[in-house]
C-alpha cells in the first residue's frame, strides 16, 4: 500500500469525548529513570510509539530488563551505576531528540565508547548543545561535522560538577545536564530559560537532591550526586501536544464541542491554551488534580463564532513550541493579521517547522510573510479550500503530517499527504481518532 493518505471531505461538526495516548515526554523520561532505579518500576498507559520503543530498546542494550504485557510496562532497573553492556555498543535514537539528548547525560561515566545514531531527521539536528556542557563534566565526544549525529561518547571516572547557562529554552538540553549532575561530585548549577519541567518534577517526587529557584524568565536548578533511585510506578497522563491537534480541529469546525480526558496540563506545556484564549477560544480545564507533581485535567473546548488575530507574546513560545504548526491554522481563519516572533527554535525540530508552517499555509492560499524567525499570517474567516494540495518531502516530521490532516479536515480540498507512517513516532492512533470524529 502507498505510504500516503488522500483526504477529500471536511469534518463539519461534532460533540464528543475522547482519550489521547500517554504523554511522550513523560514516557521517555520514565523509561530512562526506571532503568537507573534500584528495583522494579511499572508504567500504565505508556505511549507505545516508535520514540518510546526506541527508548526501551536503548535501556535494554544498557542492561535493564523490560517486560510489556498489554497496557503495563515493567522495567527492572540496574541502579545508578549498574549499566552493563558490550564493547562497541550502538544506540539508535531513531527520530527522538528527547532520547538522543537525555541518554547522553546518563552515559557521562561510561568506561568504553558508545555510539549514538539516529534517522535522517535526527542526524541533521544540533547535538553540540548537549555535548558541550556534558564535556565539562569530564566526558569526551566525537561528532560528525562537529555537531551532528552519529556521535561517540566516552565517559570519565572523575566527574566534576559544573555551572551552565541554558539560554535557548531547551528542556532536552536542561534534562540531559540534570541527568549528568546526578553522577558528578559536588553541586551542579543550571540557570535555565523556562521550558517544560517533567524531569525536575520526577526528581522531586523521587526525593532526589534537586533544588529549584524560580525567577521570572529563568529557573536556577541545583542538583547533587545520587547514589540510589527508588523505583517509580506511574500512570502516564495524556499528552497535550497530541491533544492540541483535536483542540484546533474543534476550534476550526463550527458548532463543535470536545472533551479530552485526563490530559497533562503542566504550566510549561499549555502555551497553546493561553494563545487560543487570547484569540477568542473558550477552553476550560475540568476535574483538575495533581498526580506525582504533575497537574492533570479534562480539557473542554467549544468552537467560537469569531476568531481574533494575535500579536503573540514571545514569552508564550516555549510553552507552545511543539504546537505552533496547528496554531498557525487558527491564525489562517482569524479576522486580521497574526504575528509570531522569535521562533528560530522551530527550524531546529524534526523538520524546519517555521518554513513548513509557511509552506502549508501558502498551499492553502493564505497570504504569509515569513522571515528567518518570524511569521505574519493574513487571516480569512471565510477560508475554504477547493483545490488539490500535496504534502511531501518534509523529513517525515509527524507534526507536519498531523497538521496537514487537521487542515484538510477543517478547510476541505483534496489533500495528498505522504509518509503517513511518520505518526508512529509519537501518535500511532491519530488517524483512528480523526475518523472517530467524522462519524
Secondary structure, 3 states (H helix, E strand, C coil): CCCEEEECCCCCCCEEEEECCECHHHHHHHHHHHHHCCCEEEEECCCCCHHHHHHHHHHHHCCCEEEEECCEEEEECCCCCCCCCCCCEEEECCCCHHHHHHHHHHCCCCCCCEEEECCCCHHHCCCHHHHHHHHHHCCEEEEECCCEEEEEEECCCCCECCEEEECCCCHHHHHHHHHHHCCCECEEEEEEECCCCHHHHHHHHCCCCEEEEECCCEEEEEEECCCCCCCCCEECCECHHHHHHHHHHHHHCCCCEEEEEEEECCCCCCHHHHHHHHCCCEEEEEEEEEECCEEEEEEEEECCCCCECCECCHHHCHHHCCCHHHHHHHHHHCECEEEECCCHHHHHCCCCHHHHHHHHHHHCCCEEEECCCCEEEECCCCCCCCCEEEECCCCCCHHHHHHHHHHHHHHCCEEEEECHHHHHHCCCCHHHHHHHHHC
